Amino acid sequence: MARRSVSSGVLLNGAHFLSGWVSGQSVVALSSGEAEYYSLCRLVAELLFVVYLYREMKREAQGLARTDSSAAKGMEAGVEVVL
């Protein structure tokens, strides 16, 4: 039996729902921190898509990804994505 985490997330524009997902992870994480990091990466990918979609429509867009996982925050320390 493989121990795979389930990831979920939502994208909001103010109080408006844009996108949401729930999915099992395709890779087996070796730790809960690694699983949280994979989830954070998925969020950033979705966020990039929406920001660039808005910009393509000539609308102003900014992105902000948040997590409550201290392990995921530690793994991404020093990496900054400017949207």
C-alpha positions in Angstrom: 0.0 0.0 0.0 1.5 3.3 -1.1 1.3 6.3 1.1 0.2 9.1 -1.2 -1.0 12.4 0.0 -4.1 14.2 -1.3 -3.6 17.8 -2.4 -6.3 20.4 -2.7 -6.4 24.1 -3.5 -8.5 27.0 -4.6 -7.8 30.2 -6.6 -9.8 33.3 -5.8 -10.1 36.7 -7.4 -11.1 38.7 -4.3 -14.1 36.8 -3.0 -14.8 35.1 -6.4 -13.9 31.5 -7.0 -11.8 30.9 -10.2 -10.5 27.4 -9.9 -10.3 24.5 -7.5 -8.9 21.0 -7.4 -8.5 17.9 -5.3 -6.1 15.3 -6.5 -4.0 12.4 -5.4 -0.3 13.0 -5.9 1.3 11.2 -8.8 4.6 10.7 -6.9 5.2 9.2 -3.5 6.6 11.8 -1.1 9.2 10.5 1.3 8.0 12.9 4.1 5.0 15.0 4.9 7.1 18.2 4.3 7.9 16.9 0.8 4.2 16.3 0.1 3.4 19.8 1.3 6.1 21.2 -1.1 4.6 19.3 -4.0 1.2 20.8 -3.2 2.7 24.3 -3.0 4.3 23.7 -6.5 0.9 22.7 -7.9 -0.6 25.9 -6.5 2.1 28.1 -8.0 1.6 26.4 -11.4 -2.2 27.1 -11.3 -1.5 30.6 -10.2 0.9 31.3 -13.0 -1.6 30.0 -15.5 -4.3 32.4 -14.2 -2.0 35.4 -13.9 -0.8 35.0 -17.5 -4.3 34.3 -18.7 -5.4 37.6 -17.2 -2.5 39.5 -18.7 -3.3 38.0 -22.1 -6.7 39.5 -21.8 -5.0 42.9 -21.0 -6.2 42.9 -17.4 -3.9 43.7 -14.5 -3.1 40.6 -12.4 -0.9 39.8 -9.4 -0.4 36.4 -7.7 0.2 35.4 -4.1 0.7 31.8 -2.9 0.3 31.1 0.8 0.9 27.9 2.8 0.7 27.1 6.5 3.4 24.4 6.1 6.6 25.4 7.8 8.4 22.5 6.1 7.3 23.7 2.6 8.3 27.2 3.5 11.7 26.0 4.5 12.2 24.1 1.3 11.4 27.1 -0.9 13.4 29.6 1.2 15.4 31.9 -1.0 13.3 31.2 -4.1 11.1 34.2 -5.2 8.6 34.2 -8.0 7.5 37.6 -9.2 4.3 37.6 -11.2 
